[in-house]
Amino acid sequence: MATLKEVQTKISSVKKTRQITSAMKMVATSRLRGAQESMESFKPYASKFSEVLSSIAGKAGEDASPLLVPKEDVKKVNLLLCTSDRGLCGGFNVNLIEKADKFIKNNLQDKDVVLTCFGKKGRDWARNSGITIKDEYLGVVGSKFDFSVASDSGRKLISDFLEEAVDEVYLVYSEFKTMARQEAMMKQILPIPSLDEIISQEAAEQPAKDAPYIAEHICEPSSDALLGEMLPRNIYIQIYDALLQTSTSEHAARMRAMENATKACEDMIGELQTIFNKTRQAGITADLMDIVGGAEALNG
């Protein structure tokens, strides 16, 4: 049985750990509030842009932009992987990396795959796996960033696609469902899905019974020319929205992980306190037995 000093040392150590995890939970909660506000404030812009894009897409032809044309022979694929820079957020990064790894093994075995990494965890996994890293952006997910991060990376992707340096581009990110649920998602962003899919996606996001009346847009210049300008921005918006959702998901996952760690520390302190009491009681009993034994020996 451990001595009282050893048990006291363990209790003190666990209490310090509880203080750290509790503080980290408070920090994650504070950052989550800001990240969630940024994500929510961006939704109206993204929704209105998608609404206008779907309206214009109904008038334009399928050859309105080269970004809509799929490659006949797909050989080179760029995978955008959004992860965090830090750990201590449960299975958040593991789920994203597993999503990317499974997709590569199941669908891209015979393809030349490169990664654009947002976050250190994804970059480190790519290095250990021997996958070529095309670009890396650190200090983005989980921190404050602006739209230029998405637009800069989006321009590089579009340039590579138009120059045939890459044939397809996929995006792996964490979609924020609720405070307790974040889901690893994947979607193709280049080539852009057909115009019919854009229209149907907008209709699915806004059911007919709830959708407001949309006036017919008069396009100047033509619908094709306008759509050619809007489609690249649509890619920037998708990347920016994915980064916002991943940042919010990271803070929520870290808050939940630190809350569970704090509860585990409290349970451990309770168990150690019970051991401490039993050890002390055993020591007191042993001392009383020695005193009683000594007294009886003197009386005898």
CYANA upper distance limits for C-alpha pairs under 8 A (distance plus 0.5 A):
  1 MET  CA    279 THR  CA      8.15
  2 ALA  CA      6 GLU  CA      6.66
  2 ALA  CA      7 VAL  CA      7.08
  2 ALA  CA    279 THR  CA      8.23
  3 THR  CA      7 VAL  CA      6.89
  3 THR  CA    279 THR  CA      7.67
  4 LEU  CA      8 GLN  CA      6.56
  4 LEU  CA    276 PHE  CA      6.76
  4 LEU  CA    279 THR  CA      7.06
  4 LEU  CA    280 ARG  CA      7.28
  5 LYS  CA      9 THR  CA      6.67
  6 GLU  CA     10 LYS  CA      6.82
  7 VAL  CA     11 ILE  CA      6.71
  7 VAL  CA    272 LEU  CA      7.18
  7 VAL  CA    275 ILE  CA      8.04
  7 VAL  CA    276 PHE  CA      6.53
  8 GLN  CA     12 SER  CA      6.67
  8 GLN  CA    276 PHE  CA      7.85
  9 THR  CA     13 SER  CA      6.67
 10 LYS  CA     14 VAL  CA      6.67
 10 LYS  CA    272 LEU  CA      8.13
 11 ILE  CA     15 LYS  CA      6.64
 11 ILE  CA    269 ILE  CA      6.41
 11 ILE  CA    272 LEU  CA      6.88
 11 ILE  CA    273 GLN  CA      7.90
 12 SER  CA     16 LYS  CA      6.88
 13 SER  CA     17 THR  CA      6.88
 14 VAL  CA     18 ARG  CA      6.63
 14 VAL  CA    265 CYS  CA      6.62
 14 VAL  CA    268 MET  CA      8.02
 14 VAL  CA    269 ILE  CA      7.18
 15 LYS  CA     19 GLN  CA      6.82
 15 LYS  CA    265 CYS  CA      7.72
 15 LYS  CA    269 ILE  CA      7.78
 16 LYS  CA     20 ILE  CA      6.93
 17 THR  CA     21 THR  CA      6.73
 17 THR  CA    265 CYS  CA      7.79
 18 ARG  CA     22 SER  CA      6.42
 18 ARG  CA    261 ALA  CA      8.11
 18 ARG  CA    262 THR  CA      5.79
 18 ARG  CA    265 CYS  CA      6.17
 18 ARG  CA    266 GLU  CA      7.83
 19 GLN  CA     23 ALA  CA      6.62
 20 ILE  CA     24 MET  CA      6.67
 21 THR  CA     25 LYS  CA      6.60
 21 THR  CA    258 MET  CA      5.80
 21 THR  CA    259 GLU  CA      7.85
 21 THR  CA    261 ALA  CA      7.01
 21 THR  CA    262 THR  CA      6.23
 22 SER  CA     26 MET  CA      6.90
 22 SER  CA    258 MET  CA      7.21
 22 SER  CA    259 GLU  CA      7.54
 22 SER  CA    262 THR  CA      6.53
 23 ALA  CA     27 VAL  CA      6.82
 24 MET  CA     28 ALA  CA      6.59
 24 MET  CA    255 MET  CA      8.04
 24 MET  CA    258 MET  CA      7.10
 25 LYS  CA     29 THR  CA      6.57
 25 LYS  CA    254 ARG  CA      7.67
 25 LYS  CA    255 MET  CA      5.33
 25 LYS  CA    256 ARG  CA      8.14
 25 LYS  CA    258 MET  CA      5.72
 25 LYS  CA    259 GLU  CA      6.74
 26 MET  CA     30 SER  CA      6.76
 26 MET  CA    255 MET  CA      8.08
 27 VAL  CA     31 ARG  CA      6.74
 28 ALA  CA     32 LEU  CA      6.35
 28 ALA  CA    251 HIS  CA      5.81
 28 ALA  CA    252 ALA  CA      7.70
 28 ALA  CA    254 ARG  CA      6.88
 28 ALA  CA    255 MET  CA      5.75
 29 THR  CA     33 ARG  CA      6.88
 29 THR  CA    251 HIS  CA      7.57
 29 THR  CA    252 ALA  CA      7.90
 29 THR  CA    255 MET  CA      6.56
 30 SER  CA     34 GLY  CA      7.38
 31 ARG  CA     35 ALA  CA      6.67
 31 ARG  CA    251 HIS  CA      7.16
 32 LEU  CA     36 GLN  CA      6.38
 32 LEU  CA    248 THR  CA      6.36
 32 LEU  CA    251 HIS  CA      5.64
 32 LEU  CA    252 ALA  CA      6.76
 33 ARG  CA     37 GLU  CA      6.73
 34 GLY  CA     38 SER  CA      6.85
 35 ALA  CA     39 MET  CA      6.73
 35 ALA  CA    244 LEU  CA      7.53
 35 ALA  CA    247 SER  CA      7.12
 35 ALA  CA    248 THR  CA      5.73
 36 GLN  CA     40 GLU  CA      6.55
 36 GLN  CA    248 THR  CA      6.21
 37 GLU  CA     41 SER  CA      6.47
 38 SER  CA     42 PHE  CA      6.75
 38 SER  CA    244 LEU  CA      7.74
 39 MET  CA     43 LYS  CA      7.11
 39 MET  CA    241 ASP  CA      7.78
 39 MET  CA    244 LEU  CA      6.02
 39 MET  CA    245 GLN  CA      7.02
 39 MET  CA    248 THR  CA      8.09
 40 GLU  CA     44 PRO  CA      8.35
 41 SER  CA     45 TYR  CA      8.44
 42 PHE  CA     46 ALA  CA      6.84
 42 PHE  CA    241 ASP  CA      8.18
 43 LYS  CA     47 SER  CA      6.39
 44 PRO  CA     48 LYS  CA      6.55
 45 TYR  CA     49 PHE  CA      6.53
 46 ALA  CA     50 SER  CA      6.58
 46 ALA  CA    237 ILE  CA      7.32
 47 SER  CA     51 GLU  CA      6.62
 48 LYS  CA     52 VAL  CA      6.73
 49 PHE  CA     53 LEU  CA      6.48
 49 PHE  CA    234 ASN  CA      8.44
 50 SER  CA     54 SER  CA      6.53
 50 SER  CA    202 GLU  CA      7.21
 50 SER  CA    234 ASN  CA      8.40
 51 GLU  CA     55 SER  CA      6.85
 51 GLU  CA    202 GLU  CA      7.02
 52 VAL  CA     56 ILE  CA      6.74
 53 LEU  CA     57 ALA  CA      6.38
 53 LEU  CA    227 LEU  CA      7.86
 53 LEU  CA    230 MET  CA      7.71
 54 SER  CA     58 GLY  CA      6.88
 54 SER  CA    195 LEU  CA      8.14
 54 SER  CA    198 ILE  CA      6.46
 54 SER  CA    199 ILE  CA      5.35
 54 SER  CA    202 GLU  CA      7.12
 55 SER  CA     59 LYS  CA      7.85
 55 SER  CA    199 ILE  CA      8.03
 55 SER  CA    216 GLU  CA      8.23
 55 SER  CA    217 HIS  CA      7.88
 56 ILE  CA     60 ALA  CA      6.96
 56 ILE  CA    217 HIS  CA      7.85
 56 ILE  CA    219 CYS  CA      8.50
 56 ILE  CA    223 SER  CA      6.57
 56 ILE  CA    227 LEU  CA      7.34
 57 ALA  CA     61 GLY  CA      8.21
 57 ALA  CA    195 LEU  CA      6.22
 57 ALA  CA    196 ASP  CA      8.48
 57 ALA  CA    198 ILE  CA      8.13
 57 ALA  CA    199 ILE  CA      7.66
 57 ALA  CA    223 SER  CA      8.13
 57 ALA  CA    227 LEU  CA      7.49
 58 GLY  CA    195 LEU  CA      7.73
 58 GLY  CA    196 ASP  CA      8.31
 58 GLY  CA    199 ILE  CA      7.72
 59 LYS  CA    223 SER  CA      6.82
 60 ALA  CA     64 ALA  CA      6.86
 60 ALA  CA    223 SER  CA      5.85
 60 ALA  CA    224 ASP  CA      5.62
 60 ALA  CA    227 LEU  CA      7.89
 61 GLY  CA    224 ASP  CA      7.28
 62 GLU  CA     68 LEU  CA      7.67
 62 GLU  CA    194 SER  CA      7.82
 62 GLU  CA    195 LEU  CA      7.36
 63 ASP  CA     68 LEU  CA      7.62
 63 ASP  CA     69 VAL  CA      7.84
 64 ALA  CA     68 LEU  CA      8.22
 64 ALA  CA    224 ASP  CA      5.29
 64 ALA  CA    225 ALA  CA      7.63
 64 ALA  CA    227 LEU  CA      7.31
 64 ALA  CA    228 GLY  CA      6.73
 65 SER  CA     69 VAL  CA      8.03
 65 SER  CA    224 ASP  CA      8.06
 65 SER  CA    227 LEU  CA      7.93
 65 SER  CA    228 GLY  CA      5.74
 65 SER  CA    231 LEU  CA      8.41
 66 PRO  CA    162 LEU  CA      7.99
 67 LEU  CA    158 ILE  CA      8.34
 67 LEU  CA    161 PHE  CA      8.41
 67 LEU  CA    162 LEU  CA      8.10
 67 LEU  CA    190 LEU  CA      7.32
 67 LEU  CA    191 PRO  CA      5.84
 67 LEU  CA    192 ILE  CA      6.40
 67 LEU  CA    231 LEU  CA      8.14
 68 LEU  CA    190 LEU  CA      8.31
 68 LEU  CA    191 PRO  CA      5.88
 68 LEU  CA    192 ILE  CA      5.50
 68 LEU  CA    193 PRO  CA      7.03
 68 LEU  CA    194 SER  CA      6.82
 69 VAL  CA    191 PRO  CA      6.78
 69 VAL  CA    192 ILE  CA      8.29
 70 PRO  CA    167 ASP  CA      8.31
 70 PRO  CA    191 PRO  CA      6.07
 71 LYS  CA    167 ASP  CA      6.59
 71 LYS  CA    168 GLU  CA      8.45
 74 VAL  CA    111 LYS  CA      8.03
 74 VAL  CA    167 ASP  CA      6.02
 74 VAL  CA    168 GLU  CA      7.59
 75 LYS  CA    110 ASP  CA      8.23
 75 LYS  CA    111 LYS  CA      5.51
 75 LYS  CA    112 ASP  CA      6.45
 75 LYS  CA    166 VAL  CA      8.31
 75 LYS  CA    167 ASP  CA      7.09
 76 LYS  CA    111 LYS  CA      6.30
 76 LYS  CA    112 ASP  CA      5.17
 76 LYS  CA    113 VAL  CA      6.49
 76 LYS  CA    114 VAL  CA      8.33
 76 LYS  CA    165 ALA  CA      7.79
 76 LYS  CA    166 VAL  CA      5.42
 76 LYS  CA    167 ASP  CA      5.80
 76 LYS  CA    168 GLU  CA      7.32
 77 VAL  CA    111 LYS  CA      7.34
 77 VAL  CA    112 ASP  CA      6.67
 77 VAL  CA    113 VAL  CA      5.45
 77 VAL  CA    114 VAL  CA      6.87
 77 VAL  CA    166 VAL  CA      6.18
 77 VAL  CA    167 ASP  CA      6.33
 77 VAL  CA    168 GLU  CA      5.42
 77 VAL  CA    169 VAL  CA      6.31
 77 VAL  CA    170 TYR  CA      8.25
 78 ASN  CA    113 VAL  CA      6.43
 78 ASN  CA    114 VAL  CA      5.45
 78 ASN  CA    115 LEU  CA      6.08
 78 ASN  CA    116 THR  CA      7.44
 78 ASN  CA    166 VAL  CA      7.06
 78 ASN  CA    167 ASP  CA      8.48
 78 ASN  CA    168 GLU  CA      6.85
 78 ASN  CA    169 VAL  CA      5.29
 78 ASN  CA    170 TYR  CA      6.97
 79 LEU  CA    113 VAL  CA      7.78
 79 LEU  CA    114 VAL  CA      6.81
 79 LEU  CA    115 LEU  CA      5.34
 79 LEU  CA    116 THR  CA      6.56
 79 LEU  CA    169 VAL  CA      6.28
 79 LEU  CA    170 TYR  CA      5.41
 79 LEU  CA    171 LEU  CA      6.47
 79 LEU  CA    172 VAL  CA      7.83
 80 LEU  CA    115 LEU  CA      6.40
 80 LEU  CA    116 THR  CA      5.18
 80 LEU  CA    117 CYS  CA      6.48
 80 LEU  CA    118 PHE  CA      8.00
 80 LEU  CA    169 VAL  CA      7.91
 80 LEU  CA    170 TYR  CA      6.56
 80 LEU  CA    171 LEU  CA      5.18
 80 LEU  CA    172 VAL  CA      6.42
 81 LEU  CA     96 LEU  CA      8.22
 81 LEU  CA     97 ILE  CA      8.37
 81 LEU  CA    100 ALA  CA      7.85
 81 LEU  CA    115 LEU  CA      7.45
 81 LEU  CA    116 THR  CA      6.74
 81 LEU  CA    117 CYS  CA      5.57
 81 LEU  CA    118 PHE  CA      6.57
 81 LEU  CA    122 GLY  CA      7.00
 81 LEU  CA    171 LEU  CA      6.85
 81 LEU  CA    172 VAL  CA      5.47
 81 LEU  CA    173 TYR  CA      7.02
 82 CYS  CA     96 LEU  CA      8.11
 82 CYS  CA    117 CYS  CA      6.78
 82 CYS  CA    118 PHE  CA      5.22
 82 CYS  CA    119 GLY  CA      6.85
 82 CYS  CA    122 GLY  CA      7.59
 82 CYS  CA    141 VAL  CA      8.00
 82 CYS  CA    171 LEU  CA      8.46
 82 CYS  CA    172 VAL  CA      6.61
 82 CYS  CA    173 TYR  CA      5.63
 82 CYS  CA    174 SER  CA      8.10
 82 CYS  CA    242 ALA  CA      8.46
 82 CYS  CA    243 LEU  CA      7.49
 82 CYS  CA    246 THR  CA      7.44
 83 THR  CA     93 ASN  CA      6.33
 83 THR  CA     96 LEU  CA      7.43
 83 THR  CA    117 CYS  CA      8.21
 83 THR  CA    118 PHE  CA      6.44
 83 THR  CA    119 GLY  CA      5.41
 83 THR  CA    120 LYS  CA      7.70
 83 THR  CA    121 LYS  CA      6.55
 83 THR  CA    122 GLY  CA      6.13
 83 THR  CA    141 VAL  CA      7.38
 83 THR  CA    173 TYR  CA      7.89
 83 THR  CA    246 THR  CA      7.82
 84 SER  CA     93 ASN  CA      7.32
 84 SER  CA    118 PHE  CA      7.94
 84 SER  CA    119 GLY  CA      5.27
 84 SER  CA    120 LYS  CA      6.94
 84 SER  CA    121 LYS  CA      6.58
 84 SER  CA    122 GLY  CA      8.19
 84 SER  CA    141 VAL  CA      6.01
 84 SER  CA    142 GLY  CA      7.10
 84 SER  CA    247 SER  CA      8.19
 84 SER  CA    250 GLU  CA      7.43
 85 ASP  CA    119 GLY  CA      5.20
 85 ASP  CA    120 LYS  CA      5.02
 85 ASP  CA    121 LYS  CA      6.31
 85 ASP  CA    138 LEU  CA      7.42
 85 ASP  CA    139 GLY  CA      7.10
 85 ASP  CA    141 VAL  CA      7.56
 85 ASP  CA    142 GLY  CA      8.22
 86 ARG  CA    120 LYS  CA      7.88
 86 ARG  CA    121 LYS  CA      7.71
 87 GLY  CA     93 ASN  CA      8.32
 88 LEU  CA    254 ARG  CA      6.71
 88 LEU  CA    257 ALA  CA      7.52
 88 LEU  CA    258 MET  CA      8.17
 89 CYS  CA     93 ASN  CA      8.27
 89 CYS  CA    250 GLU  CA      7.27
 89 CYS  CA    251 HIS  CA      8.25
 89 CYS  CA    253 ALA  CA      5.67
 89 CYS  CA    254 ARG  CA      4.36
 89 CYS  CA    255 MET  CA      7.97
 89 CYS  CA    256 ARG  CA      8.24
 89 CYS  CA    257 ALA  CA      6.10
 89 CYS  CA    258 MET  CA      8.18
 90 GLY  CA    253 ALA  CA      6.94
 90 GLY  CA    254 ARG  CA      7.18
 90 GLY  CA    257 ALA  CA      5.99
 91 GLY  CA     95 ASN  CA      6.48
 92 PHE  CA     96 LEU  CA      7.23
 92 PHE  CA    250 GLU  CA      7.25
 92 PHE  CA    253 ALA  CA      6.95
 93 ASN  CA     97 ILE  CA      6.63
 93 ASN  CA    121 LYS  CA      7.45
 93 ASN  CA    122 GLY  CA      8.26
 94 VAL  CA     98 GLU  CA      6.46
 95 ASN  CA     99 LYS  CA      6.63
 95 ASN  CA    184 ALA  CA      6.80
 96 LEU  CA    100 ALA  CA      6.92
 96 LEU  CA    172 VAL  CA      7.49
 96 LEU  CA    173 TYR  CA      7.27
 96 LEU  CA    174 SER  CA      7.51
 96 LEU  CA    184 ALA  CA      5.96
 96 LEU  CA    185 MET  CA      8.42
 97 ILE  CA    101 ASP  CA      6.49
 97 ILE  CA    122 GLY  CA      7.20
 97 ILE  CA    125 TRP  CA      8.14
 98 GLU  CA    102 LYS  CA      6.36
 99 LYS  CA    103 PHE  CA      6.75
 99 LYS  CA    172 VAL  CA      8.05
 99 LYS  CA    184 ALA  CA      7.25
 99 LYS  CA    185 MET  CA      8.19
 99 LYS  CA    186 MET  CA      8.35
100 ALA  CA    104 ILE  CA      6.70
100 ALA  CA    172 VAL  CA      7.24
101 ASP  CA    105 LYS  CA      6.70
102 LYS  CA    106 ASN  CA      6.47
103 PHE  CA    107 ASN  CA      6.15
103 PHE  CA    108 LEU  CA      7.56
104 ILE  CA    108 LEU  CA      5.21
104 ILE  CA    109 GLN  CA      6.89
104 ILE  CA    113 VAL  CA      8.46
105 LYS  CA    109 GLN  CA      6.07
108 LEU  CA    112 ASP  CA      8.20
108 LEU  CA    113 VAL  CA      7.80
113 VAL  CA    131 ILE  CA      7.62
113 VAL  CA    132 THR  CA      7.62
114 VAL  CA    131 ILE  CA      6.91
114 VAL  CA    132 THR  CA      5.43
114 VAL  CA    133 ILE  CA      6.09
114 VAL  CA    134 LYS  CA      6.32
115 LEU  CA    126 ALA  CA      8.07
115 LEU  CA    131 ILE  CA      7.69
115 LEU  CA    132 THR  CA      6.78
115 LEU  CA    133 ILE  CA      5.25
115 LEU  CA    134 LYS  CA      6.01
115 LEU  CA    135 ASP  CA      7.52
116 THR  CA    133 ILE  CA      6.61
116 THR  CA    134 LYS  CA      5.93
116 THR  CA    135 ASP  CA      5.25
116 THR  CA    136 GLU  CA      6.16
116 THR  CA    137 TYR  CA      8.46
117 CYS  CA    122 GLY  CA      6.49
117 CYS  CA    123 ARG  CA      6.12
117 CYS  CA    133 ILE  CA      7.76
117 CYS  CA    135 ASP  CA      6.82
117 CYS  CA    136 GLU  CA      5.11
117 CYS  CA    137 TYR  CA      6.65
118 PHE  CA    122 GLY  CA      7.59
118 PHE  CA    123 ARG  CA      8.10
118 PHE  CA    136 GLU  CA      6.40
118 PHE  CA    137 TYR  CA      5.28
118 PHE  CA    138 LEU  CA      6.47
118 PHE  CA    140 VAL  CA      7.35
118 PHE  CA    141 VAL  CA      7.40
119 GLY  CA    123 ARG  CA      7.00
119 GLY  CA    136 GLU  CA      7.96
119 GLY  CA    137 TYR  CA      6.78
119 GLY  CA    138 LEU  CA      5.46
119 GLY  CA    139 GLY  CA      7.19
119 GLY  CA    140 VAL  CA      7.40
119 GLY  CA    141 VAL  CA      6.89
120 LYS  CA    124 ASP  CA      6.45
120 LYS  CA    138 LEU  CA      6.78
121 LYS  CA    125 TRP  CA      6.76
122 GLY  CA    126 ALA  CA      6.69
123 ARG  CA    127 ARG  CA      6.76
123 ARG  CA    133 ILE  CA      8.03
123 ARG  CA    136 GLU  CA      7.66
124 ASP  CA    128 ASN  CA      6.72
125 TRP  CA    129 SER  CA      6.54
126 ALA  CA    130 GLY  CA      6.54
126 ALA  CA    131 ILE  CA      5.61
126 ALA  CA    132 THR  CA      7.67
126 ALA  CA    133 ILE  CA      7.53
127 ARG  CA    131 ILE  CA      6.74
127 ARG  CA    132 THR  CA      8.10
127 ARG  CA    133 ILE  CA      8.28
139 GLY  CA    143 SER  CA      6.91
140 VAL  CA    144 LYS  CA      7.43
140 VAL  CA    145 PHE  CA      6.67
141 VAL  CA    243 LEU  CA      6.87
141 VAL  CA    244 LEU  CA      8.23
141 VAL  CA    246 THR  CA      7.25
141 VAL  CA    247 SER  CA      5.47
142 GLY  CA    246 THR  CA      8.39
142 GLY  CA    247 SER  CA      5.08
142 GLY  CA    248 THR  CA      7.84
142 GLY  CA    250 GLU  CA      7.17
142 GLY  CA    251 HIS  CA      7.47
143 SER  CA    247 SER  CA      7.89
145 PHE  CA    149 VAL  CA      7.52
146 ASP  CA    150 ALA  CA      8.41
147 PHE  CA    151 SER  CA      6.81
147 PHE  CA    236 TYR  CA      8.50
147 PHE  CA    240 TYR  CA      6.91
148 SER  CA    152 ASP  CA      6.28
149 VAL  CA    153 SER  CA      6.83
149 VAL  CA    240 TYR  CA      8.19
150 ALA  CA    154 GLY  CA      6.35
150 ALA  CA    236 TYR  CA      5.81
150 ALA  CA    237 ILE  CA      7.88
150 ALA  CA    239 ILE  CA      6.06
150 ALA  CA    240 TYR  CA      5.62
151 SER  CA    155 ARG  CA      6.52
151 SER  CA    233 ARG  CA      8.25
151 SER  CA    236 TYR  CA      5.54
152 ASP  CA    156 LYS  CA      7.09
153 SER  CA    157 LEU  CA      6.90
154 GLY  CA    158 ILE  CA      6.65
154 GLY  CA    232 PRO  CA      8.24
154 GLY  CA    235 ILE  CA      6.97
154 GLY  CA    236 TYR  CA      5.99
154 GLY  CA    239 ILE  CA      7.94
155 ARG  CA    159 SER  CA      6.51
155 ARG  CA    232 PRO  CA      8.39
156 LYS  CA    160 ASP  CA      6.62
157 LEU  CA    161 PHE  CA      6.61
157 LEU  CA    169 VAL  CA      8.21
158 ILE  CA    162 LEU  CA      6.61
158 ILE  CA    190 LEU  CA      8.48
158 ILE  CA    232 PRO  CA      7.99
159 SER  CA    163 GLU  CA      6.54
160 ASP  CA    164 GLU  CA      6.49
160 ASP  CA    165 ALA  CA      5.32
160 ASP  CA    166 VAL  CA      6.17
161 PHE  CA    165 ALA  CA      6.43
161 PHE  CA    166 VAL  CA      5.56
161 PHE  CA    167 ASP  CA      6.51
161 PHE  CA    168 GLU  CA      7.91
161 PHE  CA    190 LEU  CA      8.14
167 ASP  CA    190 LEU  CA      8.36
167 ASP  CA    191 PRO  CA      8.27
168 GLU  CA    188 GLN  CA      8.11
168 GLU  CA    189 ILE  CA      8.42
168 GLU  CA    190 LEU  CA      5.85
168 GLU  CA    191 PRO  CA      6.63
169 VAL  CA    188 GLN  CA      6.50
169 VAL  CA    189 ILE  CA      6.29
169 VAL  CA    190 LEU  CA      5.34
169 VAL  CA    191 PRO  CA      7.68
170 TYR  CA    186 MET  CA      7.37
170 TYR  CA    187 LYS  CA      6.16
170 TYR  CA    188 GLN  CA      4.82
170 TYR  CA    189 ILE  CA      6.27
170 TYR  CA    190 LEU  CA      7.53
171 LEU  CA    186 MET  CA      5.98
171 LEU  CA    187 LYS  CA      5.91
171 LEU  CA    188 GLN  CA      6.67
171 LEU  CA    189 ILE  CA      7.33
171 LEU  CA    239 ILE  CA      8.32
172 VAL  CA    184 ALA  CA      7.60
172 VAL  CA    185 MET  CA      6.20
172 VAL  CA    186 MET  CA      5.01
172 VAL  CA    187 LYS  CA      7.38
173 TYR  CA    184 ALA  CA      6.31
173 TYR  CA    185 MET  CA      5.96
173 TYR  CA    186 MET  CA      7.05
173 TYR  CA    242 ALA  CA      6.37
173 TYR  CA    243 LEU  CA      7.85
173 TYR  CA    245 GLN  CA      8.26
173 TYR  CA    246 THR  CA      6.46
174 SER  CA    182 GLN  CA      6.72
174 SER  CA    183 GLU  CA      5.94
174 SER  CA    184 ALA  CA      4.93
174 SER  CA    185 MET  CA      6.30
174 SER  CA    242 ALA  CA      7.70
174 SER  CA    245 GLN  CA      6.82
174 SER  CA    246 THR  CA      5.24
174 SER  CA    249 SER  CA      6.95
175 GLU  CA    182 GLN  CA      6.19
175 GLU  CA    183 GLU  CA      5.75
175 GLU  CA    184 ALA  CA      6.72
175 GLU  CA    185 MET  CA      6.87
175 GLU  CA    242 ALA  CA      7.82
175 GLU  CA    245 GLN  CA      6.02
175 GLU  CA    246 THR  CA      6.89
175 GLU  CA    249 SER  CA      7.48
176 PHE  CA    181 ARG  CA      7.43
176 PHE  CA    182 GLN  CA      5.36
176 PHE  CA    183 GLU  CA      7.26
176 PHE  CA    245 GLN  CA      6.01
176 PHE  CA    246 THR  CA      7.61
176 PHE  CA    248 THR  CA      7.24
176 PHE  CA    249 SER  CA      5.81
177 LYS  CA    181 ARG  CA      6.00
177 LYS  CA    182 GLN  CA      5.94
177 LYS  CA    183 GLU  CA      7.59
178 THR  CA    182 GLN  CA      7.24
179 MET  CA    249 SER  CA      8.48
179 MET  CA    252 ALA  CA      6.33
179 MET  CA    253 ALA  CA      8.50
180 ALA  CA    252 ALA  CA      7.74
180 ALA  CA    253 ALA  CA      8.02
180 ALA  CA    256 ARG  CA      7.89
182 GLN  CA    249 SER  CA      6.38
182 GLN  CA    253 ALA  CA      8.23
188 GLN  CA    192 ILE  CA      7.87
188 GLN  CA    193 PRO  CA      8.31
189 ILE  CA    193 PRO  CA      7.93
189 ILE  CA    235 ILE  CA      7.10
189 ILE  CA    238 GLN  CA      8.42
192 ILE  CA    231 LEU  CA      8.50
193 PRO  CA    197 GLU  CA      6.58
193 PRO  CA    198 ILE  CA      7.31
194 SER  CA    198 ILE  CA      7.03
195 LEU  CA    199 ILE  CA      6.74
196 ASP  CA    200 SER  CA      6.60
197 GLU  CA    201 GLN  CA      6.37
198 ILE  CA    202 GLU  CA      6.78
199 ILE  CA    203 ALA  CA      6.77
200 SER  CA    204 ALA  CA      6.64
201 GLN  CA    205 GLU  CA      6.76
202 GLU  CA    206 GLN  CA      6.73
203 ALA  CA    207 PRO  CA      6.32
203 ALA  CA    208 ALA  CA      7.57
206 GLN  CA    210 ASP  CA      7.00
206 GLN  CA    211 ALA  CA      5.90
207 PRO  CA    211 ALA  CA      6.30
219 CYS  CA    223 SER  CA      6.23
219 CYS  CA    226 LEU  CA      7.88
220 GLU  CA    226 LEU  CA      8.10
221 PRO  CA    225 ALA  CA      6.79
221 PRO  CA    226 LEU  CA      6.93
222 SER  CA    226 LEU  CA      6.69
223 SER  CA    227 LEU  CA      6.37
224 ASP  CA    228 GLY  CA      6.63
225 ALA  CA    229 GLU  CA      7.19
226 LEU  CA    230 MET  CA      6.82
227 LEU  CA    231 LEU  CA      6.44
228 GLY  CA    232 PRO  CA      7.92
229 GLU  CA    233 ARG  CA      7.72
230 MET  CA    234 ASN  CA      6.68
231 LEU  CA    235 ILE  CA      7.15
232 PRO  CA    236 TYR  CA      7.14
233 ARG  CA    237 ILE  CA      6.69
234 ASN  CA    238 GLN  CA      6.78
235 ILE  CA    239 ILE  CA      6.83
236 TYR  CA    240 TYR  CA      6.58
237 ILE  CA    241 ASP  CA      6.44
238 GLN  CA    242 ALA  CA      6.59
239 ILE  CA    243 LEU  CA      6.75
240 TYR  CA    244 LEU  CA      6.72
241 ASP  CA    245 GLN  CA      6.64
242 ALA  CA    246 THR  CA      6.50
243 LEU  CA    247 SER  CA      6.55
244 LEU  CA    248 THR  CA      6.73
245 GLN  CA    249 SER  CA      6.50
246 THR  CA    250 GLU  CA      6.56
247 SER  CA    251 HIS  CA      6.98
248 THR  CA    252 ALA  CA      6.77
249 SER  CA    253 ALA  CA      6.50
250 GLU  CA    254 ARG  CA      6.59
251 HIS  CA    255 MET  CA      6.52
252 ALA  CA    256 ARG  CA      6.74
253 ALA  CA    257 ALA  CA      6.58
254 ARG  CA    258 MET  CA      6.51
255 MET  CA    259 GLU  CA      6.59
256 ARG  CA    260 ASN  CA      6.72
257 ALA  CA    261 ALA  CA      6.65
258 MET  CA    262 THR  CA      6.52
259 GLU  CA    263 LYS  CA      6.80
260 ASN  CA    264 ALA  CA      6.64
261 ALA  CA    265 CYS  CA      6.70
262 THR  CA    266 GLU  CA      6.81
263 LYS  CA    267 ASP  CA      6.75
264 ALA  CA    268 MET  CA      6.63
265 CYS  CA    269 ILE  CA      6.57
266 GLU  CA    270 GLY  CA      6.77
267 ASP  CA    271 GLU  CA      6.85
268 MET  CA    272 LEU  CA      6.59
269 ILE  CA    273 GLN  CA      6.46
270 GLY  CA    274 THR  CA      6.81
271 GLU  CA    275 ILE  CA      6.86
272 LEU  CA    276 PHE  CA      6.52
273 GLN  CA    277 ASN  CA      6.66
274 THR  CA    278 LYS  CA      6.72
275 ILE  CA    279 THR  CA      6.51
276 PHE  CA    280 ARG  CA      6.57
277 ASN  CA    281 GLN  CA      6.51
278 LYS  CA    282 ALA  CA      6.54
279 THR  CA    283 GLY  CA      6.69
280 ARG  CA    284 ILE  CA      6.67
281 GLN  CA    285 THR  CA      6.57
282 ALA  CA    286 ALA  CA      6.60
283 GLY  CA    287 ASP  CA      6.72
284 ILE  CA    288 LEU  CA      6.69
285 THR  CA    289 MET  CA      6.65
286 ALA  CA    290 ASP  CA      6.80
287 ASP  CA    291 ILE  CA      6.78
288 LEU  CA    292 VAL  CA      6.54
289 MET  CA    293 GLY  CA      6.39
290 ASP  CA    294 GLY  CA      6.53
291 ILE  CA    295 ALA  CA      6.63
292 VAL  CA    296 GLU  CA      6.69
293 GLY  CA    297 ALA  CA      6.67
294 GLY  CA    298 LEU  CA      6.81
295 ALA  CA    299 ASN  CA      6.73
296 GLU  CA    300 GLY  CA      6.48
